[in-house]
Amino acid sequence: MGNAVPVAPAGSGYVFAIADGSEFYIPDALHVERDDELFLFADDEEAALAAERDGFPLIHGMEDVPDGVYLDTAENRAVILRGLEEFPECRKVSHSQQPEMDAGPTF
């Protein structure tokens, strides 16, 4: 992507990422993930909801793209369209299929 990846607010519990070789995310598309160092959210979906509440616009209603996962910019939409054309297996992948990680306390 031509633009810099935005930086999530410190301590927010989420990060913005660009996936390469993911089974879940469209290659090169900017999306929200849980910050696995903080474990403030159970999964990436909850982290994305928090990012949206914090004012980061996420894509909703785009064909073959799950709602509330990818950052909503013109450039990112173009990257997503190219990615879906090149990798049709990424169409409407449910991000709730991700393996669960225990976010509970460690002692």
C-alpha positions, 0 to 999 in steps of 0.5 A, a space after each residue: 500500500 502506498 500510504 503509511 499504516 495507521 498506528 492504533 492508540 497506545 494501550 487500545 488493544 488493537 493494531 492495524 495490520 497488512 496480511 501476507 499469506 494469511 488464511 483469513 485476511 485478503 493479502 495486502 489489505 489493511 485490517 484490524 487485529 487484536 494486539 496479542 501482547 495486551 490481550 484486551 479482547 477475546 478475538 480480532 472481531 472484538 478488537 475491530 469493534 473497539 477500533 470502530 468505536 474509537 473513530 476508525 472507519 471500517 468497511 461495511 456492505 462491500 460484496 464478498 468482504 466481511 463487515 467491520 474488518 478492513 479499514 475503509 479508505 479508497 486505496 484499501 478498497 482498491 487493494 481488496 478488489 485486486 486481492 479478491 480477483 487474484 485470490 477468490 478463496 478469500 471471498 467472504 471468509 468468516 473471521 470467526 473461524 480463527 483459532 481461539 487463543 486463551 486470553 485469560 491470566 497467566 500465573 
